[in-house]
Amino acid sequence: MISSTRKVPKLRLAKSEWIVLGFILVYSFIPVFGGLVRVLELAGGPQIAPANPRASLAPLPITFHILSSILFCVLGASQFLPSLRRQRPAAHRAIGRVVAVAGCVSALTAVWMTHFYAFPEALQGASLYWVRMVLGPAMIGLIIWGVIAIRSHKVFQHSASMVRAYAIAQGASTQTVLGIAWIIAVGSEAMGPLRDGLMIFAWMLNLLAAEILIRSMLRPPKRRQKHSSLPPIRPSTPRNEI
C-alpha cells in the first residue's frame, strides 16, 4: 500500500505582522517576567521581587491570575495575525478557545483579589477599587460576547469585543510603562491617589487605542443597498381595452 503524505505549507507572516507580534511581546515582557518571578517565589523559589504579604497569605488566586494573564496576553497576540486566521483557521480557533478561558480566569481572579485582598491606601484607593470592579466583569462580558458573536458568524463584532477585552488585560503593561516614566521624570514612585490616577489613565489609553484600531482597521464592509444588483423597474404601459 502506498500512503500519500501531504506537506503542510509553512505559515508565512507579513513583515507588518512580525512587527505587530514583536511589539506586543516586548510590551508585555516586564509584567510577564515579573509575574513568572512571583510564581516561582510562591512555589518555593528564591525571593527576588519585593515581598507581597497578600500573595503569601492567599497564593492561589494570584498564581492563577498571573498564569492566566500570561496565556491571555502572549497567546492572544497571535490572534492579531490575519495570516494565521487565513492559513491556519483550525489553529486560530484552538488558540482562541484557550485565550477565552484564560481571559475569564484572569478577570475573575482580578476581581477576587481586588475585593478580598487588604491593600494599603497607598496602593489602592476607592477610585481604583471601583474601576477594577467594573473592568473585571466588563472583560468577562466582552469575551463571552465575542464567543457568541463568532458562533453566529458575526466576525466584526467578535473581533471588536476581543480587542476591547485585550486592551483591558494589557492594562498592566501600560501601567508599568507609565510607572517607569514617572520614576524617571520625578525620581520617586507614584503612590496614593496619584498612583490610582496613573493606573486608571493607563486603561483609558488602552481602550482609546482599541477604539481607534477597531474603527480604522476592523471596520466592517459597507452594506450594499437593497436590490442594488437588480435592474431598474420600468413602468408598464397599460394595454388598450377592446
Secondary structure by P-SEA (a helix, b strand, c coil): cbbbbbbcccccccaaaaaaaaaaaaaaaaaaaaaaaaaaaaacccccccccccccccaaaaaaaaaaaaaaaaaaaaaacaaaaaacaaaaaaaaaaaaaaaaaaaaaaaaaacccccccccccaaaaaaaaaaaaaaaaaaaaaaaaaaacaaaaaaaaaaaaaaaaaaaaaaaaaaaaaaaaccccccaaaaaaaaaaaaaaaaaaaaaaaacccccccccccccccccccbbbbcccc
